[in-house]
C-alpha cells in the first residue's frame, strides 16, 4: 500500500518500536522510519511526545500517536481493510488479547530489564524466578488462545504475538548474557515452537534485531554510561 504520510520515530533495538514496525508490515503500510540516536532525544520526538518524551511515536497525517500497544491498535483500526486483523472481532477474545498484552508489559518485560541492567544479585535472582513463572503462565495462555495453531491469534499474528514476540530476541540476549535457558522445550514446548514461527514470519524477520547484536548494543550503552560518569582529565 502506498505511503500515506506515515512516519515512525524510534530505535532499531527497542522492542516497543519493533511492535509498531511489525503491525505496519502486517498491514502492508509503507512508512518512513526516523531513527533516533542512542542516548539522545530528537526535537521531533520531544515535540511529538511531550508527556513521556519516549519512543515509539507513530505520526500519521501529521498527528502523533504514542505508546506501543495503542499504536498497534491504531494501525489495526485505521487500516482495517488491509492484511489480517490484529485484534479479534469477538469482544471477549479482544479483551483476553488486551489482558495478556498488558500482562506482558507489566510482568514479563520488567524482568528482562532487571536482568539486563541491574547489578544486584538478589534482584536478578528474583527477576529470573518471576520470568520463569511468567513464561509458564504464557505457555498455558498460548495453548488456550492458539487452539492448536501457530500463533496466539491462531493462524495469524495478533496483539499478544506482537507484544511478546517483540521481546523474544531480548530474552535470547539475556540467555546469552546470563547462561540461563529461559525458553526450555521441556517446560514451555509450545512457546519454543511459537517463537520459531514468529521469528521466521515475513512481517517480523526483517525488523527483529538479532540477539547477538542486542548483546553488543548493551555493551555499547554500558560503556557510554560509564564514560558519562567519569570526569574528564585536564
C-alpha positions as CSV (number, residue, x, y, z in Angstrom):
1,X,0.0,0.0,0.0
2,X,1.3,3.5,-0.8
3,X,2.6,5.6,2.0
4,X,0.0,8.0,3.5
5,X,2.4,10.3,5.2
6,X,3.2,7.7,7.8
7,X,6.4,8.1,9.9
8,X,7.7,6.1,12.9
9,X,10.1,7.6,15.4
10,X,12.2,5.0,17.2
11,X,15.3,3.0,17.7
12,X,16.1,-0.3,15.9
13,X,16.8,-2.1,19.2
14,X,13.6,-1.1,21.1
15,X,11.1,-4.0,21.4
16,X,8.4,-1.3,21.7
17,X,9.4,0.2,18.4
18,X,9.5,-3.3,16.8
19,X,5.9,-3.7,17.7
20,X,4.8,-0.8,15.6
21,X,7.0,-2.0,12.7
22,X,5.5,-5.5,12.8
23,X,2.0,-4.1,12.8
24,X,2.8,-1.8,9.8
25,X,4.3,-4.8,8.0
26,X,1.3,-7.0,8.7
27,X,-0.9,-4.3,7.1
28,X,1.4,-3.7,4.2
29,X,1.8,0.0,5.1
30,X,4.8,1.9,3.7
31,X,6.3,4.3,6.2
32,X,9.4,6.4,6.9
33,X,11.5,5.2,9.8
34,X,13.0,8.1,11.7
35,X,15.9,6.5,13.7
36,X,16.8,8.1,17.0
37,X,20.3,8.3,18.2
38,X,21.0,6.2,21.3
39,X,21.1,8.3,24.4
40,X,19.7,11.4,22.8
41,X,16.1,12.6,22.0
42,X,15.4,14.5,18.8
43,X,13.3,17.7,18.8
44,X,10.7,15.9,16.8
45,X,10.4,13.2,19.4
46,X,10.1,15.7,22.2
47,X,7.5,17.7,20.3
48,X,5.6,14.6,19.3
49,X,5.5,13.0,22.8
50,X,5.8,15.9,25.3
51,X,4.3,13.9,28.1
52,X,6.6,10.8,28.3
53,X,9.3,12.0,25.9
54,X,10.0,8.5,24.6
55,X,9.5,6.4,21.5
56,X,7.9,4.8,19.6
57,X,5.7,7.6,18.1
58,X,3.7,7.0,15.0
59,X,3.0,10.1,13.0
60,X,0.1,9.7,10.6
61,X,-1.0,12.7,8.6
62,X,1.0,14.9,10.9
63,X,-0.8,13.6,14.1
64,X,1.3,11.8,16.7
65,X,0.2,8.5,18.4
66,X,2.2,7.3,21.4
67,X,2.6,4.1,23.4
68,X,3.4,0.9,21.5
69,X,0.2,-1.2,22.2
70,X,-2.0,1.8,21.4
71,X,-0.1,2.3,18.2
72,X,-0.7,-1.3,17.2
73,X,-4.4,-1.0,17.9
74,X,-4.5,2.3,15.9
75,X,-2.8,0.7,12.9
76,X,-5.2,-2.2,13.1
77,X,-8.3,0.1,13.2
78,X,-7.2,2.7,10.6
79,X,-6.1,0.1,8.1
80,X,-8.8,-2.5,9.0
81,X,-9.3,-3.5,5.3
82,X,-5.6,-4.3,4.8
83,X,-4.0,-7.6,5.7
84,X,-5.3,-9.7,8.6
85,X,-6.9,-8.2,11.8
86,X,-4.5,-7.9,14.7
87,X,-7.3,-7.8,17.3
88,X,-10.1,-10.4,17.3
89,X,-13.6,-9.3,16.1
90,X,-15.2,-11.1,19.1
91,X,-15.4,-8.8,22.1
92,X,-14.4,-11.4,24.7
93,X,-11.4,-12.6,22.6
94,X,-10.4,-9.0,22.1
95,X,-10.5,-8.4,25.9
96,X,-8.4,-11.6,26.5
97,X,-5.8,-10.4,24.0
98,X,-5.6,-7.0,25.7
99,X,-5.3,-8.7,29.1
100,X,-2.3,-10.8,28.0
101,X,-0.6,-7.9,26.2
102,X,-0.9,-5.8,29.3
103,X,0.4,-8.7,31.4
104,X,3.5,-9.0,29.2
105,X,4.2,-5.3,29.8
106,X,3.5,-5.4,33.5
107,X,5.2,-8.6,34.4
108,X,7.4,-10.0,31.6
109,X,9.4,-7.1,30.1
110,X,10.3,-5.6,33.5
111,X,12.2,-8.8,34.5
112,X,14.2,-8.7,31.3
113,X,15.1,-5.1,32.1
114,X,16.3,-6.1,35.5
115,X,18.5,-8.9,34.1
116,X,20.0,-6.6,31.6
117,X,20.8,-3.6,33.7
118,X,20.6,-4.4,37.4
119,X,23.9,-5.3,39.1
120,X,22.3,-6.5,42.4
121,X,22.4,-10.3,42.5
122,X,19.4,-10.7,44.7
123,X,17.3,-8.6,42.3
124,X,18.5,-10.6,39.4
125,X,17.7,-13.9,41.1
126,X,14.2,-12.7,41.9
127,X,13.8,-11.5,38.3
128,X,14.8,-14.9,36.9
129,X,12.2,-16.6,39.2
130,X,9.5,-14.2,38.1
131,X,10.4,-14.6,34.4
132,X,10.1,-18.4,34.6
133,X,6.7,-18.0,36.3
134,X,5.6,-15.6,33.6
135,X,6.7,-18.0,30.8
136,X,4.8,-20.9,32.4
137,X,1.6,-18.7,32.5
138,X,2.2,-17.6,28.9
139,X,2.6,-21.2,27.9
140,X,-0.8,-22.0,29.3
141,X,-2.3,-18.9,27.7
142,X,-0.8,-19.9,24.3
143,X,-2.4,-23.3,24.5
144,X,-5.8,-21.8,25.1
145,X,-5.6,-18.9,22.7
146,X,-3.9,-20.6,19.8
147,X,-6.3,-23.6,19.7
148,X,-3.6,-25.8,18.3
149,X,-2.5,-23.3,15.7
150,X,0.9,-21.5,15.3
151,X,0.2,-18.2,17.0
152,X,-1.7,-16.7,19.9
153,X,-4.0,-15.4,17.1
154,X,-4.4,-18.9,15.7
155,X,-3.4,-18.9,12.0
156,X,-2.3,-15.2,12.1
157,X,-0.3,-12.9,14.3
158,X,-2.3,-10.9,16.8
159,X,-1.8,-8.4,19.6
160,X,-0.4,-10.9,22.1
161,X,2.0,-12.3,19.5
162,X,3.3,-8.8,18.8
163,X,3.6,-7.9,22.5
164,X,5.6,-11.0,23.4
165,X,7.4,-11.5,20.1
166,X,8.9,-8.1,20.1
167,X,10.8,-9.0,23.3
168,X,11.8,-12.5,22.2
169,X,15.3,-11.7,20.9
170,X,15.9,-9.6,24.0
171,X,15.1,-12.7,26.0
172,X,17.6,-14.6,23.9
173,X,20.1,-11.9,24.5
174,X,19.6,-12.3,28.3
175,X,20.1,-16.1,27.8
176,X,23.5,-15.3,26.2
177,X,24.5,-12.9,28.9
178,X,23.3,-15.0,31.9
179,X,23.8,-18.5,30.5
180,X,20.3,-19.4,31.7
181,X,17.9,-21.1,29.2
182,X,14.5,-19.5,29.8
183,X,12.7,-20.8,26.7
184,X,13.0,-24.5,27.5
185,X,11.5,-27.3,25.4
186,X,10.8,-29.4,28.5
187,X,9.0,-26.6,30.4
188,X,7.5,-24.4,27.6
189,X,7.5,-26.6,24.5
190,X,4.6,-24.7,22.7
191,X,6.3,-21.3,23.3
192,X,9.5,-22.6,21.8
193,X,7.6,-23.7,18.7
194,X,5.8,-20.4,18.7
195,X,9.0,-18.4,18.9
196,X,10.4,-20.2,15.9
197,X,7.2,-19.5,13.9
198,X,7.1,-15.9,14.9
199,X,10.7,-15.1,14.2
200,X,10.5,-16.6,10.7
201,X,7.3,-14.8,9.7
202,X,7.6,-12.4,6.8
203,X,6.3,-9.4,8.8
204,X,8.8,-10.0,11.7
205,X,12.1,-11.4,10.4
206,X,13.4,-8.1,8.8
207,X,12.7,-5.9,11.9
208,X,13.5,-8.2,14.8
209,X,17.1,-7.4,15.9
210,X,19.4,-10.4,16.2
211,X,20.2,-11.4,19.8
212,X,23.9,-11.1,19.3
213,X,23.6,-7.6,18.1
214,X,21.5,-6.7,21.1
215,X,24.2,-8.1,23.4
216,X,26.7,-5.8,21.6
217,X,24.3,-2.9,21.8
218,X,24.0,-3.4,25.6
219,X,27.8,-3.4,25.9
220,X,27.8,-0.1,23.9
221,X,25.3,1.5,26.2
222,X,27.1,0.3,29.3
223,X,30.4,1.8,28.1
224,X,28.7,5.0,27.2
225,X,27.1,5.2,30.6
226,X,30.4,4.6,32.4
227,X,32.1,7.2,30.2
228,X,29.4,9.7,31.1
229,X,30.1,9.5,34.9
230,X,33.9,9.5,34.6
231,X,35.2,13.1,35.0
232,X,37.3,14.2,32.0
233,X,41.1,14.8,32.7
234,X,42.6,18.2,32.4
